Amino acid sequence: MACLCSNVFEDNILDAEKIQNQLVPLHKDLFVEANPIPVKWALYKLGLITSPILRLPLTTLSANSQEIVFQAMTESGII
């Protein structure tokens, strides 16, 4: 996202669009369950937070959704 924003601020719109298009599937799949559950799980997988456990009433990301988010992270190139 930082690169996308930098490109926009520098008027490199084509590069910004390329990054945006790369991230669209990830942005879509981060809403496979209620926000922020998938986002927190993704941050955990990236090592940016230490636990995927959330406070109630939120629950952990389901195994099926974990596969969806992981695939989107892979396809977007962030892992």
mmJSON file of the N, C-alpha and C atoms, coordinates in Angstrom:
{"data_MODEL":{"atom_site":{
"group_PDB":["ATOM","ATOM","ATOM","ATOM","ATOM","ATOM","ATOM","ATOM","ATOM","ATOM","ATOM","ATOM","ATOM","ATOM","ATOM","ATOM","ATOM","ATOM","ATOM","ATOM","ATOM","ATOM","ATOM","ATOM","ATOM","ATOM","ATOM","ATOM","ATOM","ATOM","ATOM","ATOM","ATOM","ATOM","ATOM","ATOM","ATOM","ATOM","ATOM","ATOM","ATOM","ATOM","ATOM","ATOM","ATOM","ATOM","ATOM","ATOM","ATOM","ATOM","ATOM","ATOM","ATOM","ATOM","ATOM","ATOM","ATOM","ATOM","ATOM","ATOM","ATOM","ATOM","ATOM","ATOM","ATOM","ATOM","ATOM","ATOM","ATOM","ATOM","ATOM","ATOM","ATOM","ATOM","ATOM","ATOM","ATOM","ATOM","ATOM","ATOM","ATOM","ATOM","ATOM","ATOM","ATOM","ATOM","ATOM","ATOM","ATOM","ATOM","ATOM","ATOM","ATOM","ATOM","ATOM","ATOM","ATOM","ATOM","ATOM","ATOM","ATOM","ATOM","ATOM","ATOM","ATOM","ATOM","ATOM","ATOM","ATOM","ATOM","ATOM","ATOM","ATOM","ATOM","ATOM","ATOM","ATOM","ATOM","ATOM","ATOM","ATOM","ATOM","ATOM","ATOM","ATOM","ATOM","ATOM","ATOM","ATOM","ATOM","ATOM","ATOM","ATOM","ATOM","ATOM","ATOM","ATOM","ATOM","ATOM","ATOM","ATOM","ATOM","ATOM","ATOM","ATOM","ATOM","ATOM","ATOM","ATOM","ATOM","ATOM","ATOM","ATOM","ATOM","ATOM","ATOM","ATOM","ATOM","ATOM","ATOM","ATOM","ATOM","ATOM","ATOM","ATOM","ATOM","ATOM","ATOM","ATOM","ATOM","ATOM","ATOM","ATOM","ATOM","ATOM","ATOM","ATOM","ATOM","ATOM","ATOM","ATOM","ATOM","ATOM","ATOM","ATOM","ATOM","ATOM","ATOM","ATOM","ATOM","ATOM","ATOM","ATOM","ATOM","ATOM","ATOM","ATOM","ATOM","ATOM","ATOM","ATOM","ATOM","ATOM","ATOM","ATOM","ATOM","ATOM","ATOM","ATOM","ATOM","ATOM","ATOM","ATOM","ATOM","ATOM","ATOM","ATOM","ATOM","ATOM","ATOM","ATOM","ATOM","ATOM","ATOM","ATOM","ATOM","ATOM","ATOM","ATOM","ATOM","ATOM","ATOM","ATOM","ATOM","ATOM","ATOM","ATOM"],
"id":[1,2,3,4,5,6,7,8,9,10,11,12,13,14,15,16,17,18,19,20,21,22,23,24,25,26,27,28,29,30,31,32,33,34,35,36,37,38,39,40,41,42,43,44,45,46,47,48,49,50,51,52,53,54,55,56,57,58,59,60,61,62,63,64,65,66,67,68,69,70,71,72,73,74,75,76,77,78,79,80,81,82,83,84,85,86,87,88,89,90,91,92,93,94,95,96,97,98,99,100,101,102,103,104,105,106,107,108,109,110,111,112,113,114,115,116,117,118,119,120,121,122,123,124,125,126,127,128,129,130,131,132,133,134,135,136,137,138,139,140,141,142,143,144,145,146,147,148,149,150,151,152,153,154,155,156,157,158,159,160,161,162,163,164,165,166,167,168,169,170,171,172,173,174,175,176,177,178,179,180,181,182,183,184,185,186,187,188,189,190,191,192,193,194,195,196,197,198,199,200,201,202,203,204,205,206,207,208,209,210,211,212,213,214,215,216,217,218,219,220,221,222,223,224,225,226,227,228,229,230,231,232,233,234,235,236,237],
"type_symbol":["N","C","C","N","C","C","N","C","C","N","C","C","N","C","C","N","C","C","N","C","C","N","C","C","N","C","C","N","C","C","N","C","C","N","C","C","N","C","C","N","C","C","N","C","C","N","C","C","N","C","C","N","C","C","N","C","C","N","C","C","N","C","C","N","C","C","N","C","C","N","C","C","N","C","C","N","C","C","N","C","C","N","C","C","N","C","C","N","C","C","N","C","C","N","C","C","N","C","C","N","C","C","N","C","C","N","C","C","N","C","C","N","C","C","N","C","C","N","C","C","N","C","C","N","C","C","N","C","C","N","C","C","N","C","C","N","C","C","N","C","C","N","C","C","N","C","C","N","C","C","N","C","C","N","C","C","N","C","C","N","C","C","N","C","C","N","C","C","N","C","C","N","C","C","N","C","C","N","C","C","N","C","C","N","C","C","N","C","C","N","C","C","N","C","C","N","C","C","N","C","C","N","C","C","N","C","C","N","C","C","N","C","C","N","C","C","N","C","C","N","C","C","N","C","C","N","C","C","N","C","C","N","C","C","N","C","C"],
"label_atom_id":["N","CA","C","N","CA","C","N","CA","C","N","CA","C","N","CA","C","N","CA","C","N","CA","C","N","CA","C","N","CA","C","N","CA","C","N","CA","C","N","CA","C","N","CA","C","N","CA","C","N","CA","C","N","CA","C","N","CA","C","N","CA","C","N","CA","C","N","CA","C","N","CA","C","N","CA","C","N","CA","C","N","CA","C","N","CA","C","N","CA","C","N","CA","C","N","CA","C","N","CA","C","N","CA","C","N","CA","C","N","CA","C","N","CA","C","N","CA","C","N","CA","C","N","CA","C","N","CA","C","N","CA","C","N","CA","C","N","CA","C","N","CA","C","N","CA","C","N","CA","C","N","CA","C","N","CA","C","N","CA","C","N","CA","C","N","CA","C","N","CA","C","N","CA","C","N","CA","C","N","CA","C","N","CA","C","N","CA","C","N","CA","C","N","CA","C","N","CA","C","N","CA","C","N","CA","C","N","CA","C","N","CA","C","N","CA","C","N","CA","C","N","CA","C","N","CA","C","N","CA","C","N","CA","C","N","CA","C","N","CA","C","N","CA","C","N","CA","C","N","CA","C","N","CA","C","N","CA","C","N","CA","C","N","CA","C","N","CA","C","N","CA","C","N","CA","C"],
"label_alt_id":[null,null,null,null,null,null,null,null,null,null,null,null,null,null,null,null,null,null,null,null,null,null,null,null,null,null,null,null,null,null,null,null,null,null,null,null,null,null,null,null,null,null,null,null,null,null,null,null,null,null,null,null,null,null,null,null,null,null,null,null,null,null,null,null,null,null,null,null,null,null,null,null,null,null,null,null,null,null,null,null,null,null,null,null,null,null,null,null,null,null,null,null,null,null,null,null,null,null,null,null,null,null,null,null,null,null,null,null,null,null,null,null,null,null,null,null,null,null,null,null,null,null,null,null,null,null,null,null,null,null,null,null,null,null,null,null,null,null,null,null,null,null,null,null,null,null,null,null,null,null,null,null,null,null,null,null,null,null,null,null,null,null,null,null,null,null,null,null,null,null,null,null,null,null,null,null,null,null,null,null,null,null,null,null,null,null,null,null,null,null,null,null,null,null,null,null,null,null,null,null,null,null,null,null,null,null,null,null,null,null,null,null,null,null,null,null,null,null,null,null,null,null,null,null,null,null,null,null,null,null,null,null,null,null,null,null,null],
"label_comp_id":["MET","MET","MET","ALA","ALA","ALA","CYS","CYS","CYS","LEU","LEU","LEU","CYS","CYS","CYS","SER","SER","SER","ASN","ASN","ASN","VAL","VAL","VAL","PHE","PHE","PHE","GLU","GLU","GLU","ASP","ASP","ASP","ASN","ASN","ASN","ILE","ILE","ILE","LEU","LEU","LEU","ASP","ASP","ASP","ALA","ALA","ALA","GLU","GLU","GLU","LYS","LYS","LYS","ILE","ILE","ILE","GLN","GLN","GLN","ASN","ASN","ASN","GLN","GLN","GLN","LEU","LEU","LEU","VAL","VAL","VAL","PRO","PRO","PRO","LEU","LEU","LEU","HIS","HIS","HIS","LYS","LYS","LYS","ASP","ASP","ASP","LEU","LEU","LEU","PHE","PHE","PHE","VAL","VAL","VAL","GLU","GLU","GLU","ALA","ALA","ALA","ASN","ASN","ASN","PRO","PRO","PRO","ILE","ILE","ILE","PRO","PRO","PRO","VAL","VAL","VAL","LYS","LYS","LYS","TRP","TRP","TRP","ALA","ALA","ALA","LEU","LEU","LEU","TYR","TYR","TYR","LYS","LYS","LYS","LEU","LEU","LEU","GLY","GLY","GLY","LEU","LEU","LEU","ILE","ILE","ILE","THR","THR","THR","SER","SER","SER","PRO","PRO","PRO","ILE","ILE","ILE","LEU","LEU","LEU","ARG","ARG","ARG","LEU","LEU","LEU","PRO","PRO","PRO","LEU","LEU","LEU","THR","THR","THR","THR","THR","THR","LEU","LEU","LEU","SER","SER","SER","ALA","ALA","ALA","ASN","ASN","ASN","SER","SER","SER","GLN","GLN","GLN","GLU","GLU","GLU","ILE","ILE","ILE","VAL","VAL","VAL","PHE","PHE","PHE","GLN","GLN","GLN","ALA","ALA","ALA","MET","MET","MET","THR","THR","THR","GLU","GLU","GLU","SER","SER","SER","GLY","GLY","GLY","ILE","ILE","ILE","ILE","ILE","ILE"],
"label_asym_id":["A","A","A","A","A","A","A","A","A","A","A","A","A","A","A","A","A","A","A","A","A","A","A","A","A","A","A","A","A","A","A","A","A","A","A","A","A","A","A","A","A","A","A","A","A","A","A","A","A","A","A","A","A","A","A","A","A","A","A","A","A","A","A","A","A","A","A","A","A","A","A","A","A","A","A","A","A","A","A","A","A","A","A","A","A","A","A","A","A","A","A","A","A","A","A","A","A","A","A","A","A","A","A","A","A","A","A","A","A","A","A","A","A","A","A","A","A","A","A","A","A","A","A","A","A","A","A","A","A","A","A","A","A","A","A","A","A","A","A","A","A","A","A","A","A","A","A","A","A","A","A","A","A","A","A","A","A","A","A","A","A","A","A","A","A","A","A","A","A","A","A","A","A","A","A","A","A","A","A","A","A","A","A","A","A","A","A","A","A","A","A","A","A","A","A","A","A","A","A","A","A","A","A","A","A","A","A","A","A","A","A","A","A","A","A","A","A","A","A","A","A","A","A","A","A","A","A","A","A","A","A","A","A","A","A","A","A"],
"label_entity_id":["1","1","1","1","1","1","1","1","1","1","1","1","1","1","1","1","1","1","1","1","1","1","1","1","1","1","1","1","1","1","1","1","1","1","1","1","1","1","1","1","1","1","1","1","1","1","1","1","1","1","1","1","1","1","1","1","1","1","1","1","1","1","1","1","1","1","1","1","1","1","1","1","1","1","1","1","1","1","1","1","1","1","1","1","1","1","1","1","1","1","1","1","1","1","1","1","1","1","1","1","1","1","1","1","1","1","1","1","1","1","1","1","1","1","1","1","1","1","1","1","1","1","1","1","1","1","1","1","1","1","1","1","1","1","1","1","1","1","1","1","1","1","1","1","1","1","1","1","1","1","1","1","1","1","1","1","1","1","1","1","1","1","1","1","1","1","1","1","1","1","1","1","1","1","1","1","1","1","1","1","1","1","1","1","1","1","1","1","1","1","1","1","1","1","1","1","1","1","1","1","1","1","1","1","1","1","1","1","1","1","1","1","1","1","1","1","1","1","1","1","1","1","1","1","1","1","1","1","1","1","1","1","1","1","1","1","1"],
"label_seq_id":[1,1,1,2,2,2,3,3,3,4,4,4,5,5,5,6,6,6,7,7,7,8,8,8,9,9,9,10,10,10,11,11,11,12,12,12,13,13,13,14,14,14,15,15,15,16,16,16,17,17,17,18,18,18,19,19,19,20,20,20,21,21,21,22,22,22,23,23,23,24,24,24,25,25,25,26,26,26,27,27,27,28,28,28,29,29,29,30,30,30,31,31,31,32,32,32,33,33,33,34,34,34,35,35,35,36,36,36,37,37,37,38,38,38,39,39,39,40,40,40,41,41,41,42,42,42,43,43,43,44,44,44,45,45,45,46,46,46,47,47,47,48,48,48,49,49,49,50,50,50,51,51,51,52,52,52,53,53,53,54,54,54,55,55,55,56,56,56,57,57,57,58,58,58,59,59,59,60,60,60,61,61,61,62,62,62,63,63,63,64,64,64,65,65,65,66,66,66,67,67,67,68,68,68,69,69,69,70,70,70,71,71,71,72,72,72,73,73,73,74,74,74,75,75,75,76,76,76,77,77,77,78,78,78,79,79,79],
"pdbx_PDB_ins_code":[null,null,null,null,null,null,null,null,null,null,null,null,null,null,null,null,null,null,null,null,null,null,null,null,null,null,null,null,null,null,null,null,null,null,null,null,null,null,null,null,null,null,null,null,null,null,null,null,null,null,null,null,null,null,null,null,null,null,null,null,null,null,null,null,null,null,null,null,null,null,null,null,null,null,null,null,null,null,null,null,null,null,null,null,null,null,null,null,null,null,null,null,null,null,null,null,null,null,null,null,null,null,null,null,null,null,null,null,null,null,null,null,null,null,null,null,null,null,null,null,null,null,null,null,null,null,null,null,null,null,null,null,null,null,null,null,null,null,null,null,null,null,null,null,null,null,null,null,null,null,null,null,null,null,null,null,null,null,null,null,null,null,null,null,null,null,null,null,null,null,null,null,null,null,null,null,null,null,null,null,null,null,null,null,null,null,null,null,null,null,null,null,null,null,null,null,null,null,null,null,null,null,null,null,null,null,null,null,null,null,null,null,null,null,null,null,null,null,null,null,null,null,null,null,null,null,null,null,null,null,null,null,null,null,null,null,null],
"Cartn_x":[0.818,0.0,0.863,1.996,2.886,3.411,3.774,4.256,3.147,1.944,0.821,0.622,0.596,0.394,1.539,2.768,3.924,3.817,3.42,3.264,2.184,1.1,0.041,0.567,1.232,1.741,2.793,3.497,4.512,3.951,2.635,1.949,2.354,2.767,3.059,1.788,0.782,-0.532,-0.53,0.208,0.253,0.834,1.909,2.493,1.541,0.844,-0.129,-1.261,-1.733,-2.806,-2.348,-1.111,-0.583,-0.613,-0.174,-0.19,-1.628,-2.5,-3.908,-4.526,-4.297,-4.847,-4.31,-3.074,-2.463,-3.125,-3.587,-4.151,-5.666,-6.352,-7.812,-8.306,-7.764,-8.259,-8.038,-6.923,-6.66,-7.679,-7.909,-8.882,-10.256,-10.64,-11.937,-11.996,-10.959,-10.979,-10.747,-10.283,-10.155,-11.523,-12.586,-13.937,-14.711,-13.981,-14.61,-15.372,-14.939,-15.642,-15.668,-16.327,-16.479,-15.118,-15.02,-13.831,-13.747,-12.631,-11.264,-10.69,-11.538,-11.051,-10.026,-10.331,-9.345,-8.084,-8.256,-7.105,-6.153,-6.691,-5.847,-5.128,-5.818,-5.197,-4.061,-4.29,-3.255,-2.047,-2.294,-1.188,-0.398,-1.1,-0.429,0.438,-0.097,0.667,1.899,1.834,2.977,3.969,3.626,4.504,4.445,3.401,3.285,2.548,1.816,1.243,1.562,1.521,1.995,0.932,-0.347,-1.393,-2.596,-3.201,-4.418,-5.68,-5.519,-6.673,-7.272,-8.591,-9.312,-10.189,-10.504,-11.421,-12.855,-13.657,-15.074,-15.72,-16.671,-17.461,-16.84,-15.656,-15.018,-14.494,-14.436,-13.914,-12.729,-12.03,-10.902,-11.402,-10.546,-10.878,-11.048,-12.118,-12.375,-11.297,-11.128,-10.104,-10.335,-11.574,-11.885,-11.499,-11.82,-11.483,-9.98,-9.297,-7.838,-7.222,-7.726,-7.226,-7.486,-8.661,-9.018,-8.099,-7.92,-7.08,-5.622,-5.146,-3.757,-3.509,-4.457,-4.322,-4.29,-5.153,-5.164,-3.865,-3.315,-2.039,-0.927,-0.96,0.043,-0.078,-1.302,-1.516,-1.177,-1.352,-1.041,0.451,1.189,2.623,3.104,2.221,2.687,3.359,3.181,3.933,4.541],
"Cartn_y":[-1.183,0.0,1.247,1.198,2.358,2.647,1.611,1.797,2.339,1.839,2.325,3.818,4.216,5.628,6.489,6.01,6.768,6.999,5.968,6.11,7.139,7.147,8.121,9.537,9.725,11.055,11.544,10.617,10.969,10.967,10.878,10.86,9.684,8.584,7.344,6.489,6.965,6.343,4.927,4.685,3.333,2.335,2.725,1.834,1.637,2.709,2.606,1.664,1.772,0.89,-0.564,-0.792,-2.161,-2.765,-1.984,-2.461,-2.674,-1.734,-1.854,-3.114,-3.357,-4.554,-5.833,-5.801,-6.953,-7.203,-6.147,-6.269,-6.474,-6.269,-6.379,-7.72,-8.865,-10.131,-10.237,-9.726,-9.748,-8.879,-7.67,-6.786,-7.432,-8.1,-8.786,-9.917,-10.737,-11.916,-11.59,-10.396,-10.007,-9.756,-9.823,-9.686,-11.001,-12.12,-13.438,-13.727,-13.116,-13.164,-11.735,-11.557,-10.216,-9.563,-8.301,-7.509,-7.274,-7.394,-7.506,-8.912,-9.931,-11.296,-11.713,-11.614,-12.028,-11.156,-9.858,-8.957,-9.343,-9.592,-9.989,-11.303,-12.246,-13.526,-13.304,-12.459,-12.155,-11.497,-10.575,-9.933,-10.963,-11.907,-12.986,-13.823,-14.19,-14.996,-14.25,-12.931,-12.124,-11.877,-12.319,-12.122,-10.713,-9.974,-8.594,-8.482,-9.538,-9.644,-11.042,-11.214,-12.467,-13.54,-13.181,-14.171,-13.894,-14.947,-14.759,-14.743,-14.859,-14.934,-13.543,-13.474,-12.211,-12.209,-11.028,-10.904,-11.131,-11.686,-11.872,-10.511,-10.412,-11.456,-12.013,-11.544,-12.061,-13.465,-14.247,-15.604,-15.737,-16.843,-17.06,-17.331,-17.086,-17.305,-18.802,-19.189,-20.603,-21.178,-22.482,-23.152,-22.901,-22.949,-22.702,-21.279,-20.324,-18.934,-18.692,-19.43,-19.315,-19.676,-20.72,-21.131,-20.047,-19.454,-18.398,-17.194,-16.746,-15.57,-15.878,-17.053,-17.412,-17.432,-17.993,-18.029,-16.612,-15.739,-14.352,-13.642,-13.932,-13.328,-13.803,-15.07,-15.644,-15.034,-15.014,-14.483,-13.004,-12.261,-10.83,-10.559,-11.596,-11.457,-10.892,-10.863,-10.324,-11.389,-12.652,-13.723,-14.637],
"Cartn_z":[0.0,0.0,0.0,0.705,0.723,-0.676,-1.403,-2.78,-3.669,-3.505,-4.291,-4.034,-2.78,-2.439,-2.94,-2.791,-3.286,-4.784,-5.501,-6.948,-7.304,-6.563,-6.819,-6.559,-5.424,-5.082,-6.068,-6.712,-7.702,-9.125,-9.247,-10.54,-11.427,-10.834,-11.559,-11.549,-12.229,-12.175,-12.736,-13.793,-14.369,-13.382,-12.672,-11.662,-10.493,-10.104,-9.016,-9.412,-10.64,-11.111,-11.146,-11.516,-11.543,-10.135,-9.157,-7.769,-7.311,-7.612,-7.227,-7.816,-9.089,-9.732,-9.106,-8.653,-7.993,-6.638,-5.979,-4.633,-4.597,-5.711,-5.72,-5.173,-5.614,-5.052,-3.54,-3.058,-1.615,-0.888,-1.386,-0.737,-0.692,-1.761,-1.818,-0.787,-0.754,0.115,1.584,1.893,3.295,3.932,3.127,3.648,3.573,3.49,3.435,4.737,5.825,7.115,7.655,8.783,9.352,9.617,9.239,9.515,11.026,11.67,11.196,11.279,11.358,11.57,10.5,9.195,8.187,8.18,8.446,8.459,9.588,10.776,11.914,11.615,10.987,10.651,9.655,8.654,7.661,8.329,9.242,9.965,10.766,11.364,12.102,11.164,10.004,9.042,8.547,8.486,8.056,9.195,10.412,11.554,12.129,11.793,12.272,13.604,13.98,15.319,15.842,17.151,17.745,17.927,17.77,17.994,17.092,16.553,15.762,16.623,17.95,18.856,19.03,18.912,19.021,20.265,20.732,21.867,21.393,22.283,21.99,21.766,20.895,20.271,18.989,18.608,17.399,17.647,16.596,16.678,15.728,15.807,14.906,13.49,12.534,11.131,10.885,10.223,9.952,9.041,9.086,8.273,6.787,6.342,4.939,4.539,5.381,5.092,5.164,6.046,6.105,4.765,4.144,2.827,1.778,1.833,0.879,1.036,2.275,2.53,2.2,2.571,2.274,0.771,0.026,-1.437,-2.013,-1.505,-1.974,-1.618,-0.448,-0.051,-0.981,-1.319,-2.219,-3.616,-4.127,-5.486,-5.588,-4.513,-4.538,-4.371,-3.967,-3.836,-2.51,-1.5,-0.218,0.646,0.264,0.929,-0.129],
"occupancy":[1.0,1.0,1.0,1.0,1.0,1.0,1.0,1.0,1.0,1.0,1.0,1.0,1.0,1.0,1.0,1.0,1.0,1.0,1.0,1.0,1.0,1.0,1.0,1.0,1.0,1.0,1.0,1.0,1.0,1.0,1.0,1.0,1.0,1.0,1.0,1.0,1.0,1.0,1.0,1.0,1.0,1.0,1.0,1.0,1.0,1.0,1.0,1.0,1.0,1.0,1.0,1.0,1.0,1.0,1.0,1.0,1.0,1.0,1.0,1.0,1.0,1.0,1.0,1.0,1.0,1.0,1.0,1.0,1.0,1.0,1.0,1.0,1.0,1.0,1.0,1.0,1.0,1.0,1.0,1.0,1.0,1.0,1.0,1.0,1.0,1.0,1.0,1.0,1.0,1.0,1.0,1.0,1.0,1.0,1.0,1.0,1.0,1.0,1.0,1.0,1.0,1.0,1.0,1.0,1.0,1.0,1.0,1.0,1.0,1.0,1.0,1.0,1.0,1.0,1.0,1.0,1.0,1.0,1.0,1.0,1.0,1.0,1.0,1.0,1.0,1.0,1.0,1.0,1.0,1.0,1.0,1.0,1.0,1.0,1.0,1.0,1.0,1.0,1.0,1.0,1.0,1.0,1.0,1.0,1.0,1.0,1.0,1.0,1.0,1.0,1.0,1.0,1.0,1.0,1.0,1.0,1.0,1.0,1.0,1.0,1.0,1.0,1.0,1.0,1.0,1.0,1.0,1.0,1.0,1.0,1.0,1.0,1.0,1.0,1.0,1.0,1.0,1.0,1.0,1.0,1.0,1.0,1.0,1.0,1.0,1.0,1.0,1.0,1.0,1.0,1.0,1.0,1.0,1.0,1.0,1.0,1.0,1.0,1.0,1.0,1.0,1.0,1.0,1.0,1.0,1.0,1.0,1.0,1.0,1.0,1.0,1.0,1.0,1.0,1.0,1.0,1.0,1.0,1.0,1.0,1.0,1.0,1.0,1.0,1.0,1.0,1.0,1.0,1.0,1.0,1.0,1.0,1.0,1.0,1.0,1.0,1.0],
"B_iso_or_equiv":[0.0,0.0,0.0,0.0,0.0,0.0,0.0,0.0,0.0,0.0,0.0,0.0,0.0,0.0,0.0,0.0,0.0,0.0,0.0,0.0,0.0,0.0,0.0,0.0,0.0,0.0,0.0,0.0,0.0,0.0,0.0,0.0,0.0,0.0,0.0,0.0,0.0,0.0,0.0,0.0,0.0,0.0,0.0,0.0,0.0,0.0,0.0,0.0,0.0,0.0,0.0,0.0,0.0,0.0,0.0,0.0,0.0,0.0,0.0,0.0,0.0,0.0,0.0,0.0,0.0,0.0,0.0,0.0,0.0,0.0,0.0,0.0,0.0,0.0,0.0,0.0,0.0,0.0,0.0,0.0,0.0,0.0,0.0,0.0,0.0,0.0,0.0,0.0,0.0,0.0,0.0,0.0,0.0,0.0,0.0,0.0,0.0,0.0,0.0,0.0,0.0,0.0,0.0,0.0,0.0,0.0,0.0,0.0,0.0,0.0,0.0,0.0,0.0,0.0,0.0,0.0,0.0,0.0,0.0,0.0,0.0,0.0,0.0,0.0,0.0,0.0,0.0,0.0,0.0,0.0,0.0,0.0,0.0,0.0,0.0,0.0,0.0,0.0,0.0,0.0,0.0,0.0,0.0,0.0,0.0,0.0,0.0,0.0,0.0,0.0,0.0,0.0,0.0,0.0,0.0,0.0,0.0,0.0,0.0,0.0,0.0,0.0,0.0,0.0,0.0,0.0,0.0,0.0,0.0,0.0,0.0,0.0,0.0,0.0,0.0,0.0,0.0,0.0,0.0,0.0,0.0,0.0,0.0,0.0,0.0,0.0,0.0,0.0,0.0,0.0,0.0,0.0,0.0,0.0,0.0,0.0,0.0,0.0,0.0,0.0,0.0,0.0,0.0,0.0,0.0,0.0,0.0,0.0,0.0,0.0,0.0,0.0,0.0,0.0,0.0,0.0,0.0,0.0,0.0,0.0,0.0,0.0,0.0,0.0,0.0,0.0,0.0,0.0,0.0,0.0,0.0,0.0,0.0,0.0,0.0,0.0,0.0],
"pdbx_formal_charge":[null,null,null,null,null,null,null,null,null,null,null,null,null,null,null,null,null,null,null,null,null,null,null,null,null,null,null,null,null,null,null,null,null,null,null,null,null,null,null,null,null,null,null,null,null,null,null,null,null,null,null,null,null,null,null,null,null,null,null,null,null,null,null,null,null,null,null,null,null,null,null,null,null,null,null,null,null,null,null,null,null,null,null,null,null,null,null,null,null,null,null,null,null,null,null,null,null,null,null,null,null,null,null,null,null,null,null,null,null,null,null,null,null,null,null,null,null,null,null,null,null,null,null,null,null,null,null,null,null,null,null,null,null,null,null,null,null,null,null,null,null,null,null,null,null,null,null,null,null,null,null,null,null,null,null,null,null,null,null,null,null,null,null,null,null,null,null,null,null,null,null,null,null,null,null,null,null,null,null,null,null,null,null,null,null,null,null,null,null,null,null,null,null,null,null,null,null,null,null,null,null,null,null,null,null,null,null,null,null,null,null,null,null,null,null,null,null,null,null,null,null,null,null,null,null,null,null,null,null,null,null,null,null,null,null,null,null],
"auth_seq_id":[1,1,1,2,2,2,3,3,3,4,4,4,5,5,5,6,6,6,7,7,7,8,8,8,9,9,9,10,10,10,11,11,11,12,12,12,13,13,13,14,14,14,15,15,15,16,16,16,17,17,17,18,18,18,19,19,19,20,20,20,21,21,21,22,22,22,23,23,23,24,24,24,25,25,25,26,26,26,27,27,27,28,28,28,29,29,29,30,30,30,31,31,31,32,32,32,33,33,33,34,34,34,35,35,35,36,36,36,37,37,37,38,38,38,39,39,39,40,40,40,41,41,41,42,42,42,43,43,43,44,44,44,45,45,45,46,46,46,47,47,47,48,48,48,49,49,49,50,50,50,51,51,51,52,52,52,53,53,53,54,54,54,55,55,55,56,56,56,57,57,57,58,58,58,59,59,59,60,60,60,61,61,61,62,62,62,63,63,63,64,64,64,65,65,65,66,66,66,67,67,67,68,68,68,69,69,69,70,70,70,71,71,71,72,72,72,73,73,73,74,74,74,75,75,75,76,76,76,77,77,77,78,78,78,79,79,79],
"auth_comp_id":["MET","MET","MET","ALA","ALA","ALA","CYS","CYS","CYS","LEU","LEU","LEU","CYS","CYS","CYS","SER","SER","SER","ASN","ASN","ASN","VAL","VAL","VAL","PHE","PHE","PHE","GLU","GLU","GLU","ASP","ASP","ASP","ASN","ASN","ASN","ILE","ILE","ILE","LEU","LEU","LEU","ASP","ASP","ASP","ALA","ALA","ALA","GLU","GLU","GLU","LYS","LYS","LYS","ILE","ILE","ILE","GLN","GLN","GLN","ASN","ASN","ASN","GLN","GLN","GLN","LEU","LEU","LEU","VAL","VAL","VAL","PRO","PRO","PRO","LEU","LEU","LEU","HIS","HIS","HIS","LYS","LYS","LYS","ASP","ASP","ASP","LEU","LEU","LEU","PHE","PHE","PHE","VAL","VAL","VAL","GLU","GLU","GLU","ALA","ALA","ALA","ASN","ASN","ASN","PRO","PRO","PRO","ILE","ILE","ILE","PRO","PRO","PRO","VAL","VAL","VAL","LYS","LYS","LYS","TRP","TRP","TRP","ALA","ALA","ALA","LEU","LEU","LEU","TYR","TYR","TYR","LYS","LYS","LYS","LEU","LEU","LEU","GLY","GLY","GLY","LEU","LEU","LEU","ILE","ILE","ILE","THR","THR","THR","SER","SER","SER","PRO","PRO","PRO","ILE","ILE","ILE","LEU","LEU","LEU","ARG","ARG","ARG","LEU","LEU","LEU","PRO","PRO","PRO","LEU","LEU","LEU","THR","THR","THR","THR","THR","THR","LEU","LEU","LEU","SER","SER","SER","ALA","ALA","ALA","ASN","ASN","ASN","SER","SER","SER","GLN","GLN","GLN","GLU","GLU","GLU","ILE","ILE","ILE","VAL","VAL","VAL","PHE","PHE","PHE","GLN","GLN","GLN","ALA","ALA","ALA","MET","MET","MET","THR","THR","THR","GLU","GLU","GLU","SER","SER","SER","GLY","GLY","GLY","ILE","ILE","ILE","ILE","ILE","ILE"],
"auth_asym_id":["A","A","A","A","A","A","A","A","A","A","A","A","A","A","A","A","A","A","A","A","A","A","A","A","A","A","A","A","A","A","A","A","A","A","A","A","A","A","A","A","A","A","A","A","A","A","A","A","A","A","A","A","A","A","A","A","A","A","A","A","A","A","A","A","A","A","A","A","A","A","A","A","A","A","A","A","A","A","A","A","A","A","A","A","A","A","A","A","A","A","A","A","A","A","A","A","A","A","A","A","A","A","A","A","A","A","A","A","A","A","A","A","A","A","A","A","A","A","A","A","A","A","A","A","A","A","A","A","A","A","A","A","A","A","A","A","A","A","A","A","A","A","A","A","A","A","A","A","A","A","A","A","A","A","A","A","A","A","A","A","A","A","A","A","A","A","A","A","A","A","A","A","A","A","A","A","A","A","A","A","A","A","A","A","A","A","A","A","A","A","A","A","A","A","A","A","A","A","A","A","A","A","A","A","A","A","A","A","A","A","A","A","A","A","A","A","A","A","A","A","A","A","A","A","A","A","A","A","A","A","A","A","A","A","A","A","A"],
"auth_atom_id":["N","CA","C","N","CA","C","N","CA","C","N","CA","C","N","CA","C","N","CA","C","N","CA","C","N","CA","C","N","CA","C","N","CA","C","N","CA","C","N","CA","C","N","CA","C","N","CA","C","N","CA","C","N","CA","C","N","CA","C","N","CA","C","N","CA","C","N","CA","C","N","CA","C","N","CA","C","N","CA","C","N","CA","C","N","CA","C","N","CA","C","N","CA","C","N","CA","C","N","CA","C","N","CA","C","N","CA","C","N","CA","C","N","CA","C","N","CA","C","N","CA","C","N","CA","C","N","CA","C","N","CA","C","N","CA","C","N","CA","C","N","CA","C","N","CA","C","N","CA","C","N","CA","C","N","CA","C","N","CA","C","N","CA","C","N","CA","C","N","CA","C","N","CA","C","N","CA","C","N","CA","C","N","CA","C","N","CA","C","N","CA","C","N","CA","C","N","CA","C","N","CA","C","N","CA","C","N","CA","C","N","CA","C","N","CA","C","N","CA","C","N","CA","C","N","CA","C","N","CA","C","N","CA","C","N","CA","C","N","CA","C","N","CA","C","N","CA","C","N","CA","C","N","CA","C","N","CA","C","N","CA","C","N","CA","C","N","CA","C","N","CA","C","N","CA","C"],
"pdbx_PDB_model_num":[1,1,1,1,1,1,1,1,1,1,1,1,1,1,1,1,1,1,1,1,1,1,1,1,1,1,1,1,1,1,1,1,1,1,1,1,1,1,1,1,1,1,1,1,1,1,1,1,1,1,1,1,1,1,1,1,1,1,1,1,1,1,1,1,1,1,1,1,1,1,1,1,1,1,1,1,1,1,1,1,1,1,1,1,1,1,1,1,1,1,1,1,1,1,1,1,1,1,1,1,1,1,1,1,1,1,1,1,1,1,1,1,1,1,1,1,1,1,1,1,1,1,1,1,1,1,1,1,1,1,1,1,1,1,1,1,1,1,1,1,1,1,1,1,1,1,1,1,1,1,1,1,1,1,1,1,1,1,1,1,1,1,1,1,1,1,1,1,1,1,1,1,1,1,1,1,1,1,1,1,1,1,1,1,1,1,1,1,1,1,1,1,1,1,1,1,1,1,1,1,1,1,1,1,1,1,1,1,1,1,1,1,1,1,1,1,1,1,1,1,1,1,1,1,1,1,1,1,1,1,1,1,1,1,1,1,1]
}}}
